Every structure is written in structure tokens, then in C-alpha cells.
Amino acid sequence: MKTTFWIVTALILGLSFACGRTKHQEIEFAPPGTYKTRAEAQNFADRQNADLASVRADEKAKGVSEQALPCGKYEVVSMRNSEGREFWGTHRDTTGCPDQVPAFNFPTQPQSKSGGSKP
């Protein structure tokens, strides 16, 4: 009985020392809107470009003018946080795109009051 007690005690002590020596990995969180790897960011950019192409095709089929269609391309960009760690994100490059038509068709000329008589 004493031998079993000492064996169990030795095992418990050995396991407790072994568990205490393991180092916990530091969890690294990517800032919102960024990714830890370029591949993750490229995957997101590819999906955004496919969505943009789909929207352009749908709007063009509805008869929307070329100038009013969404334009640009999503590109992967590298950014660093304050600690110098590198993260990856996406940026929509609209270089070469025409100026966008406003979403609402407001009159561009000031409204003039008519000189008619009031009823």
C-alpha cells in the first residue's frame, strides 16, 4: 500500500512539473479588416473582384450607362502595426475610372420661380 502511495505521489509531482514548464503560445490577432497572410488577403480580393464583375454585368444588362457602373479593382496591400508586425489588407484602386454619376438625379440648374399669378 505504501509503495502505491509513493508511485502515485511521484507521478502527480512529475506531471505537475511537466505541465508547469509548457510555454503558452502568444496569440496574435490581426487588426480588423486585415489578414495574417498575403494568401488570405488575395483570396478576399479575388472574391471582391468577382463580385464587382458580377454587379457590373447585372447593371449593364439593365441598361445602366458605362459611366455609372462600378469601376476599379481590388488589390492586396501590406501594412504594419505600431509594433512593426506585417499584416495584409485590400484596397480598391479606381485609377482610370470615370467620375461616378451621382446616385440621385438632382437638378443641376437652380430652380427659377415662374412669374405667373396665384389663384
Secondary structure by P-SEA (a helix, b strand, c coil): caaaaaaaaaaaaaaaaaaaaccccbbbbccccccccaaaaaaaaaaaaaaaaaaaaaaaaacccccccbbbbbbbbbbbccccbbbbbbbbbcccccccccccccccccbbbbccccc
